[in-house]
Amino acid sequence: MKVNKFMRKHVVSVGEKDHITHARQIMRDHNYQILPVVNADDCLKGIITDKDVMRVTSTRSNVTIDGFVSDVPLITAEDDIRSVLRSMSELRLRYLPVVDRHACPVVTGIIGLTHIFTALNEKIPEKKISDIMKTDVETCERSDALNKVWSNLLNSGLSGMPVMDKKEPVGMITIHDIIKSGYTRLDREARRGRAPARVEKIMNTPLYTITKDETVKACIEQLLRLNVGRLCVIEGGTLVGMVDLYDAAQIMIGT
């Protein structure tokens, strides 16, 4: 199966000389995790992610995107979706831009994990959540300062983590939640001595969960239906693991 059957053709991109604040606003308004970055000739230069946006701590509003662009493999409409799935899993990216084959690659669409999971729905292996879940889960407390969680997310490479009230899981917080909330430059605000915002102010509730005995197919269907990137695995009210889109992608690569 080829990318052209499942890619989305409407794409929002940004210029490499645009300001970071412009990219951040688009991500906030449209719930995007990545944006293709193009040069003055509309050739793809790479992407900027929500994590890249979060790393900008300057108080200046004229910081440009070109210093934060990440390279990505060139995906074309004729590529097989399984090879694209492998690239997404390795890079831990939910979306990749699709380009034409010219020397100046022009963005013609975008392909996401959700598109690929939908295409491969009938080929999801008969595995249980216990086969793919992570049991070493990094968490935060609802009373934690946002700047602390922001730093932990960036340093760990995670895009989200469960929120606990002592030993009880009560919600989820993601990098996109922080961007959407408008709490930026959190470390700088903390150094200025301002009272830090707390996780409970912007965390997502209710917590979306699954049990370790449910199937991978049921997990993927729930992720797609809820439009979320991860589920907490709960047993007897206790957090025992977490499963995300990339865990599901890993098990589908070999099918």
Backbone as numpy.savetxt, mean C-alpha at the origin, in Angstrom:
# Nx Ny Nz CAx CAy CAz Cx Cy Cz
-2.93 -15.11 -19.65 -3.77 -13.91 -19.65 -2.89 -12.67 -19.65
-3.27 -11.72 -20.47 -2.45 -10.53 -20.65 -2.99 -9.33 -19.88
-2.08 -8.41 -19.61 -2.39 -7.22 -18.82 -3.51 -6.40 -19.45
-3.54 -6.33 -20.79 -4.49 -5.43 -21.46 -5.95 -5.76 -21.18
-6.23 -6.98 -20.74 -7.62 -7.36 -20.46 -8.09 -6.88 -19.09
-7.16 -6.50 -18.23 -7.53 -6.21 -16.85 -7.04 -4.86 -16.34
-6.17 -4.20 -17.08 -5.63 -2.93 -16.60 -6.69 -1.83 -16.64
-6.49 -0.82 -15.81 -7.35 0.36 -15.82 -6.69 1.41 -16.70
-7.44 1.97 -17.64 -6.85 2.89 -18.61 -6.83 4.34 -18.13
-7.67 4.67 -17.17 -7.64 6.03 -16.63 -6.52 6.12 -15.59
-5.53 6.96 -15.86 -4.37 7.07 -14.98 -4.12 8.52 -14.62
-3.86 8.77 -13.34 -3.44 10.09 -12.88 -1.94 10.03 -12.64
-1.19 10.89 -13.30 0.26 10.92 -13.11 0.68 12.31 -12.65
1.94 12.41 -12.22 2.50 13.70 -11.80 3.81 13.92 -12.53
4.20 15.18 -12.66 5.46 15.52 -13.30 6.61 15.48 -12.32
7.80 15.17 -12.81 8.95 15.06 -11.91 9.32 16.39 -11.27
8.88 17.50 -11.86 9.16 18.82 -11.28 7.98 19.36 -10.47
6.91 18.57 -10.36 5.79 18.97 -9.50 6.23 18.92 -8.04
5.50 19.62 -7.20 5.82 19.64 -5.78 5.27 18.39 -5.08
5.99 17.97 -4.05 5.54 16.84 -3.23 4.14 17.09 -2.68
3.86 18.32 -2.32 2.54 18.64 -1.77 1.43 18.33 -2.77
1.74 18.47 -4.06 0.75 18.14 -5.11 0.47 16.64 -5.12
1.53 15.83 -5.06 1.36 14.38 -5.03 0.60 13.95 -3.78
0.95 14.56 -2.65 0.27 14.22 -1.39 -1.22 14.52 -1.47
-1.57 15.65 -2.07 -2.97 16.03 -2.17 -3.75 15.04 -3.04
-3.15 14.61 -4.15 -3.81 13.63 -5.02 -4.03 12.32 -4.27
-3.01 11.88 -3.53 -3.14 10.64 -2.77 -4.23 10.76 -1.71
-4.30 11.90 -1.06 -5.33 12.11 -0.04 -6.72 12.10 -0.65
-6.87 12.78 -1.79 -8.20 12.96 -2.38 -8.73 11.70 -3.06
-7.81 10.87 -3.59 -8.25 9.74 -4.42 -7.87 8.38 -3.84
-7.27 8.36 -2.66 -6.92 7.10 -2.00 -5.92 6.29 -2.82
-4.95 6.98 -3.45 -3.92 6.31 -4.24 -2.71 5.99 -3.36
-2.11 4.81 -3.61 -0.87 4.45 -2.91 0.38 4.79 -3.74
0.23 4.83 -5.07 1.35 5.18 -5.93 0.87 6.12 -7.03
1.80 6.90 -7.56 1.51 7.75 -8.72 2.66 7.61 -9.72
2.36 7.38 -11.00 3.42 7.40 -12.02 4.00 8.81 -12.12
5.31 8.87 -12.33 6.00 10.16 -12.48 6.54 10.25 -13.90
6.22 11.34 -14.60 6.64 11.51 -15.99 7.49 12.76 -16.13
8.30 12.79 -17.21 9.11 13.98 -17.47 8.36 14.94 -18.39
9.05 15.96 -18.88 8.40 16.98 -19.71 7.87 16.42 -21.03
8.42 15.27 -21.47 7.97 14.63 -22.71 6.93 13.55 -22.45
6.43 13.47 -21.22 5.45 12.46 -20.82 6.01 11.05 -20.80
7.33 10.91 -20.74 7.95 9.59 -20.61 7.99 9.19 -19.14
7.70 7.93 -18.86 7.70 7.45 -17.48 9.11 7.48 -16.90
9.26 8.10 -15.74 10.54 8.13 -15.03 10.55 7.17 -13.84
9.37 6.78 -13.37 9.26 5.89 -12.22 7.96 6.16 -11.50
7.94 5.90 -10.20 6.74 6.15 -9.41 7.12 6.86 -8.11
6.13 7.47 -7.50 6.28 7.95 -6.13 5.20 7.27 -5.31
5.55 6.81 -4.11 4.62 6.06 -3.27 4.21 6.89 -2.06
3.19 6.39 -1.36 2.77 7.08 -0.13 3.90 7.10 0.90
4.74 6.06 0.91 5.87 6.04 1.84 6.88 7.14 1.49
7.10 7.35 0.18 8.01 8.42 -0.24 7.50 9.78 0.23
6.20 9.99 0.08 5.59 11.25 0.50 5.76 11.46 1.99
5.62 10.38 2.76 5.73 10.48 4.21 7.15 10.80 4.68
8.13 10.51 3.84 9.52 10.75 4.24 9.92 12.22 4.14
9.10 13.03 3.50 9.44 14.44 3.33 9.11 15.19 4.62
10.15 15.68 5.28 9.95 16.37 6.56 10.22 17.86 6.46
10.62 18.32 5.27 10.90 19.74 5.11 9.64 20.57 5.28
9.78 21.74 5.87 8.63 22.64 6.00 8.43 23.47 4.73
9.37 23.39 3.79 9.22 24.14 2.55 8.19 23.45 1.66
7.38 24.25 0.98 6.33 23.68 0.13 6.81 23.47 -1.31
8.06 23.86 -1.61 8.54 23.77 -2.99 9.47 22.58 -3.22
9.44 21.58 -2.35 10.22 20.37 -2.56 9.61 19.61 -3.73
10.44 19.25 -4.71 9.92 18.62 -5.92 10.02 17.09 -5.86
9.24 16.47 -6.72 9.09 15.01 -6.72 10.34 14.30 -7.21
11.14 14.94 -8.07 12.22 14.23 -8.75 13.25 13.60 -7.81
13.36 14.10 -6.59 14.31 13.51 -5.64 13.78 12.29 -4.92
12.53 11.89 -5.21 11.90 10.79 -4.47 11.33 9.72 -5.40
11.77 9.73 -6.65 11.23 8.79 -7.64 11.88 7.42 -7.50
11.07 6.37 -7.52 11.56 4.99 -7.47 11.44 4.35 -8.85
12.47 3.61 -9.25 12.42 2.87 -10.51 11.45 1.70 -10.40
10.81 1.37 -11.51 9.92 0.20 -11.56 10.15 -0.53 -12.88
9.86 -1.83 -12.92 9.97 -2.55 -14.19 8.96 -2.02 -15.18
9.32 -2.03 -16.46 8.41 -1.54 -17.50 7.42 -2.64 -17.85
6.17 -2.43 -17.50 5.09 -3.38 -17.76 4.34 -2.92 -18.99
4.11 -3.83 -19.94 3.34 -3.48 -21.13 2.02 -4.23 -21.14
1.12 -3.79 -21.99 -0.21 -4.39 -22.08 -0.16 -5.84 -22.54
0.94 -6.24 -23.19 1.07 -7.61 -23.71 1.73 -8.56 -22.71
2.17 -8.06 -21.58 2.80 -8.92 -20.58 1.78 -9.85 -19.93
2.27 -11.00 -19.47 1.42 -11.96 -18.77 1.21 -11.49 -17.33
-0.02 -11.61 -16.84 -0.32 -11.07 -15.51 0.41 -11.82 -14.40
0.82 -13.06 -14.65 1.55 -13.79 -13.61 2.95 -13.19 -13.39
3.59 -12.77 -14.47 4.90 -12.14 -14.32 4.78 -10.80 -13.61
3.68 -10.10 -13.87 3.42 -8.83 -13.19 3.15 -9.07 -11.71
2.40 -10.13 -11.41 2.13 -10.49 -10.03 3.43 -10.75 -9.27
4.37 -11.42 -9.92 5.66 -11.70 -9.29 6.41 -10.40 -8.98
6.40 -9.47 -9.92 7.07 -8.19 -9.71 6.43 -7.42 -8.55
5.11 -7.41 -8.51 4.41 -6.70 -7.43 4.73 -7.31 -6.07
4.78 -8.64 -6.03 5.07 -9.32 -4.78 6.48 -9.01 -4.30
7.44 -9.03 -5.22 8.84 -8.77 -4.87 9.04 -7.33 -4.41
8.36 -6.39 -5.08 8.51 -4.97 -4.76 7.57 -4.51 -3.67
6.59 -5.36 -3.31 5.54 -5.01 -2.35 4.84 -3.72 -2.77
4.36 -3.75 -4.02 3.60 -2.65 -4.57 2.23 -3.15 -5.01
1.19 -2.42 -4.67 -0.16 -2.84 -5.03 -0.51 -2.47 -6.46
0.22 -1.52 -7.05 -0.06 -1.08 -8.41 1.25 -0.85 -9.16
1.19 -1.03 -10.49 2.31 -0.69 -11.36 1.75 -0.03 -12.62
2.44 0.99 -13.14 1.99 1.61 -14.39 2.24 0.70 -15.58
1.38 0.81 -16.58 1.52 0.08 -17.84 1.94 1.08 -18.91
2.95 0.70 -19.72 3.49 1.62 -20.72 3.48 0.97 -22.10
3.67 1.81 -23.13 3.85 1.27 -24.47 5.31 0.86 -24.66
5.65 0.36 -25.82 6.98 -0.21 -26.03 7.97 0.77 -26.65
7.64 2.02 -26.78 8.53 2.98 -27.42 9.73 3.31 -26.53
10.75 3.92 -27.15 11.95 4.31 -26.40 11.59 5.27 -25.27
10.59 6.09 -25.53 10.04 6.97 -24.49 8.75 6.31 -23.99
8.83 5.55 -22.88 7.65 4.80 -22.44 6.55 5.72 -21.91
5.43 5.75 -22.62 4.29 6.58 -22.24 3.30 5.72 -21.46
2.80 6.25 -20.36 1.86 5.51 -19.51 0.52 5.38 -20.23
0.05 4.14 -20.37 -1.22 3.88 -21.04 -2.27 3.29 -20.10
-1.86 2.95 -18.89 -2.80 2.36 -17.94 -2.12 2.03 -16.64
-2.85 1.35 -15.78 -2.29 0.91 -14.50 -2.91 -0.44 -14.16
-2.11 -1.32 -13.57 -2.58 -2.65 -13.20 -2.35 -2.84 -11.70
-3.33 -3.42 -11.03 -3.23 -3.59 -9.58 -3.40 -5.04 -9.16
-2.99 -5.32 -7.93 -3.18 -6.66 -7.39 -4.64 -7.07 -7.41
-5.53 -6.12 -7.15 -6.96 -6.45 -7.14 -7.42 -6.91 -8.52
-6.89 -6.28 -9.58 -7.24 -6.69 -10.94 -6.77 -8.12 -11.21
-5.55 -8.43 -10.75 -4.97 -9.74 -11.01 -5.68 -10.83 -10.21
-5.99 -10.54 -8.94 -6.71 -11.52 -8.12 -8.08 -11.83 -8.73
-8.74 -10.81 -9.26 -10.03 -11.03 -9.90 -9.88 -11.93 -11.12
-8.81 -11.69 -11.90 -8.57 -12.49 -13.11 -8.25 -13.94 -12.78
-7.54 -14.16 -11.67 -7.10 -15.51 -11.30 -7.98 -16.16 -10.24
-9.18 -15.66 -10.09 -10.06 -16.11 -9.01 -10.27 -17.62 -9.00
-10.39 -18.22 -10.17 -10.65 -19.66 -10.24 -9.39 -20.50 -10.02
-8.24 -19.85 -9.92 -6.99 -20.59 -9.77 -6.32 -20.36 -8.42
-7.08 -19.83 -7.48 -6.54 -19.62 -6.13 -6.36 -20.98 -5.46
-5.17 -21.29 -4.95 -4.93 -22.61 -4.36 -5.78 -22.87 -3.12
-6.08 -24.13 -2.88 -6.88 -24.53 -1.72 -5.99 -24.59 -0.48
-5.65 -23.44 0.02 -4.82 -23.33 1.22 -5.59 -22.59 2.30
-5.14 -22.76 3.54 -5.76 -22.06 4.65 -4.90 -20.86 5.07
-5.51 -19.96 5.80 -4.81 -18.77 6.28 -3.60 -19.16 7.12
-3.71 -20.24 7.87 -2.59 -20.68 8.70 -1.36 -21.02 7.87
-1.55 -21.30 6.56 -0.43 -21.63 5.68 0.35 -20.40 5.23
-0.27 -19.23 5.29 0.39 -18.05 4.72 0.53 -16.88 5.68
-0.13 -16.93 6.83 -0.15 -15.76 7.72 1.20 -15.54 8.40
1.45 -14.30 8.77 2.62 -13.95 9.58 2.21 -13.98 11.05
3.02 -14.60 11.87 2.70 -14.70 13.29 3.46 -13.67 14.14
4.54 -13.13 13.58 5.31 -12.10 14.29 4.79 -10.74 13.83
3.80 -10.22 14.54 3.09 -9.03 14.10 3.51 -7.82 14.94
3.95 -6.78 14.27 4.28 -5.54 14.97 3.01 -4.73 15.18
2.80 -4.27 16.40 1.58 -3.55 16.75 1.92 -2.22 17.41
0.89 -1.42 17.63 1.04 -0.19 18.40 -0.15 -0.09 19.35
-0.05 0.82 20.32 -1.13 1.07 21.27 -1.96 2.25 20.80
-3.24 2.25 21.12 -4.10 3.35 20.71 -3.67 4.67 21.32
-2.94 4.61 22.44 -2.47 5.83 23.10 -1.11 6.29 22.61
-0.48 5.53 21.69 0.83 5.91 21.17 0.76 7.22 20.39
1.84 7.97 20.42 1.94 9.20 19.62 2.08 8.84 18.15
1.42 9.60 17.28 1.46 9.32 15.85 2.87 9.39 15.29
3.69 10.32 15.80 5.04 10.43 15.26 5.86 9.17 15.53
5.60 8.50 16.65 6.29 7.25 16.96 5.87 6.15 15.98
4.57 6.04 15.73 4.06 5.01 14.82 4.50 5.30 13.39
4.45 6.57 13.01 4.92 6.98 11.68 6.36 6.53 11.46
7.22 6.77 12.44 8.62 6.38 12.33 8.76 4.86 12.25
7.99 4.14 13.06 8.06 2.67 13.05 7.61 2.10 11.71
6.57 2.67 11.13 6.08 2.20 9.84 7.14 2.38 8.75
7.75 3.55 8.71 8.75 3.82 7.69 9.99 2.97 7.87
10.45 2.82 9.10 11.68 2.07 9.37 11.51 0.58 9.16
10.29 0.08 9.37 10.05 -1.36 9.25 9.67 -1.77 7.83
9.31 -0.80 7.00 8.86 -1.12 5.65 7.40 -1.53 5.60
6.71 -1.47 6.73 5.29 -1.83 6.78 4.44 -0.66 6.29
3.26 -0.98 5.80 2.34 0.08 5.40 1.17 0.22 6.37
1.08 -0.71 7.33 0.03 -0.63 8.33 0.29 -1.59 9.47
-0.33 -1.32 10.62 -0.18 -2.22 11.77 -1.44 -2.19 12.64
-1.72 -3.30 13.33 -2.88 -3.34 14.23 -2.69 -2.41 15.42
-3.81 -1.89 15.90 -3.81 -1.03 17.08 -4.38 -1.82 18.25
-3.67 -1.78 19.37 -4.07 -2.55 20.54 -4.53 -1.62 21.66
-5.47 -2.12 22.46 -5.82 -1.49 23.73 -5.41 -2.49 24.79
-4.18 -2.32 25.28 -3.52 -3.32 26.11 -3.33 -4.59 25.29
-4.06 -5.65 25.56 -3.86 -6.89 24.80 -4.98 -7.16 23.80
-5.91 -6.23 23.68 -7.06 -6.43 22.80 -6.88 -5.65 21.50
-6.97 -6.31 20.34 -6.89 -5.59 19.06 -8.17 -4.79 18.83
-8.02 -3.49 18.55 -9.20 -2.62 18.45 -9.28 -1.85 17.14
-8.24 -1.88 16.32 -8.27 -1.12 15.08 -7.03 -1.33 14.25
-6.90 -0.52 13.21 -5.75 -0.60 12.30 -5.35 0.82 11.93
-4.04 1.04 11.77 -3.56 2.32 11.28 -2.59 2.08 10.13
-2.69 2.90 9.09 -1.85 2.75 7.91 -1.18 4.07 7.56
-0.16 3.97 6.71 0.50 5.18 6.23 -0.51 6.09 5.53
-1.41 5.47 4.77 -2.39 6.30 4.06 -3.33 7.02 5.02
-3.65 6.39 6.15 -4.48 7.06 7.16 -3.79 8.34 7.64
-2.48 8.26 7.85 -1.74 9.42 8.35 -1.71 10.52 7.29
-1.48 10.13 6.03 -1.48 11.13 4.95 -2.85 11.78 4.83
-3.89 10.96 4.83 -5.24 11.47 4.64 -5.67 12.37 5.79
-5.16 12.10 6.99 -5.55 12.89 8.16 -4.96 14.29 8.13
-3.90 14.47 7.33 -3.25 15.78 7.29 -2.12 15.93 8.28
-1.83 14.88 9.07 -0.73 14.96 10.03 0.58 14.65 9.33
1.23 15.68 8.81 2.51 15.51 8.13 3.60 16.19 8.94
4.86 15.86 8.60 6.02 16.41 9.31 5.90 16.16 10.82
5.52 14.95 11.16 5.22 14.63 12.55 6.45 14.70 13.45
7.61 14.29 12.93 8.81 14.33 13.77 9.20 15.76 14.09
9.02 16.67 13.13 9.36 18.07 13.36 8.45 18.68 14.41
7.16 18.35 14.35 6.22 18.88 15.34 6.56 18.37 16.74
6.99 17.09 16.80 7.35 16.53 18.10 8.55 17.26 18.70
9.52 17.60 17.84 10.71 18.29 18.33 10.39 19.71 18.79
9.33 20.28 18.26 8.94 21.63 18.68 8.20 21.63 20.01
7.94 20.45 20.54 7.31 20.37 21.85 5.81 20.43 21.84
5.20 20.31 20.66 3.74 20.31 20.62 3.21 18.99 21.18
2.02 19.05 21.75 1.40 17.82 22.25 1.14 16.90 21.06
1.67 15.68 21.08 1.53 14.80 19.92 0.11 14.29 19.73
-0.29 14.17 18.47 -1.57 13.52 18.17 -1.44 12.04 18.47
-2.53 11.42 18.86 -2.53 10.01 19.25 -3.14 9.13 18.16
-2.72 7.87 18.16 -3.19 6.90 17.18 -4.70 6.80 17.17
-5.32 6.81 18.35 -6.77 6.62 18.43 -7.55 7.70 17.70
-6.90 8.83 17.41 -7.59 9.92 16.73 -7.89 9.59 15.27
-7.04 8.77 14.63 -7.24 8.51 13.20 -7.30 7.03 12.84
-7.19 6.13 13.82 -7.18 4.70 13.50 -8.51 4.27 12.88
-8.44 3.18 12.10 -9.63 2.62 11.46 -10.32 1.61 12.37
-11.61 1.78 12.54 -12.42 0.80 13.26 -13.71 0.59 12.46
-14.36 -0.55 12.51 -13.94 -1.72 13.29 -12.74 -2.42 12.66
-12.13 -3.30 13.41 -11.01 -4.08 12.92 -11.52 -5.20 12.02
-10.94 -5.31 10.83 -11.32 -6.39 9.92 -10.49 -7.63 10.22
-11.17 -8.75 10.42 -10.48 -9.95 10.90 -10.85 -11.18 10.08
-10.07 -12.22 10.31 -10.31 -13.53 9.71 -9.74 -14.56 10.66
-10.16 -15.81 10.54 -9.61 -16.87 11.38 -8.59 -17.68 10.57
-7.71 -18.35 11.28 -6.63 -19.08 10.60 -7.13 -20.32 9.86
-8.37 -20.75 10.14 -8.91 -21.93 9.46 -9.66 -21.60 8.18
-9.85 -20.30 7.90 -10.52 -19.92 6.66 -9.57 -20.07 5.48
-10.13 -20.10 4.27 -9.32 -20.34 3.08 -8.69 -19.06 2.55
-7.64 -19.24 1.77 -7.00 -18.10 1.11 -7.99 -17.42 0.17
-8.81 -18.21 -0.50 -9.80 -17.63 -1.41 -10.77 -16.74 -0.66
-11.24 -17.19 0.51 -12.14 -16.37 1.32 -11.44 -15.09 1.77
-10.16 -15.20 2.07 -9.38 -14.03 2.49 -9.29 -13.01 1.36
-8.95 -13.47 0.15 -8.83 -12.57 -0.99 -10.17 -11.90 -1.29
-11.24 -12.67 -1.24 -12.57 -12.11 -1.49 -12.90 -11.02 -0.47
-12.52 -11.24 0.78 -12.79 -10.25 1.82 -11.93 -9.00 1.63
-10.66 -9.18 1.27 -9.78 -8.04 1.01 -10.32 -7.18 -0.13
-10.78 -7.84 -1.19 -11.31 -7.11 -2.35 -12.62 -6.42 -2.01
-13.48 -7.10 -1.28 -14.79 -6.53 -0.93 -14.65 -5.30 -0.03
-13.71 -5.39 0.92 -13.52 -4.29 1.87 -12.57 -3.22 1.34
-11.85 -3.56 0.25 -10.85 -2.65 -0.32 -9.79 -2.26 0.72
-9.25 -3.28 1.39 -8.19 -3.07 2.37 -7.00 -3.95 1.99
-5.85 -3.66 2.59 -4.64 -4.38 2.23 -4.27 -5.51 3.15
-4.95 -5.61 4.32 -4.55 -6.61 5.31 -5.72 -6.97 6.22
-5.63 -8.16 6.81 -6.61 -8.61 7.79 -5.88 -9.16 9.01
-6.42 -8.91 10.18 -5.86 -9.50 11.40 -6.44 -10.89 11.59
-5.59 -11.82 11.99 -6.02 -13.19 12.26 -6.28 -13.29 13.77
-7.53 -13.62 14.10 -7.96 -13.62 15.49 -8.37 -15.03 15.90
-7.98 -15.41 17.10 -8.38 -16.70 17.67 -8.78 -16.47 19.13
-10.06 -16.69 19.42 -10.55 -16.48 20.78 -10.37 -15.06 21.26
-10.51 -14.09 20.36 -10.36 -12.69 20.73 -8.93 -12.21 20.81
-7.98 -13.11 20.54 -6.56 -12.77 20.63 -5.95 -12.65 19.23
-5.10 -11.65 19.05 -4.39 -11.48 17.79 -3.30 -12.53 17.68
-3.40 -13.40 16.66 -2.41 -14.47 16.50 -1.61 -14.34 15.20
-1.98 -13.37 14.36 -1.25 -13.21 13.11 -1.87 -12.13 12.24
-1.28 -11.96 11.07 -1.81 -11.02 10.10 -1.55 -11.56 8.70
-2.44 -11.26 7.78 -2.30 -11.69 6.40 -2.60 -10.49 5.51
-1.81 -10.32 4.44 -2.04 -9.18 3.56 -2.05 -9.62 2.10
-2.25 -8.65 1.22 -2.33 -8.93 -0.21 -1.07 -9.61 -0.74
0.08 -9.24 -0.17 1.35 -9.79 -0.66 1.53 -11.25 -0.24
1.01 -11.61 0.94 1.02 -13.01 1.35 0.20 -13.85 0.37
-0.96 -13.31 -0.01 -1.82 -14.01 -0.97 -1.14 -14.09 -2.34
-0.45 -13.02 -2.73 0.24 -13.01 -4.02 1.34 -14.06 -4.06
2.07 -14.20 -2.96 3.16 -15.16 -2.90 2.69 -16.58 -3.18
1.55 -16.94 -2.60 1.08 -18.31 -2.76 0.49 -18.55 -4.15
0.11 -17.47 -4.84 -0.47 -17.62 -6.18 0.57 -17.63 -7.28
1.78 -17.19 -6.98 2.81 -17.12 -8.01 3.12 -18.49 -8.60
3.09 -19.51 -7.76 3.45 -20.85 -8.22 2.31 -21.64 -8.81
1.08 -21.06 -8.86 -0.07 -21.84 -9.34 -0.12 -21.86 -10.86
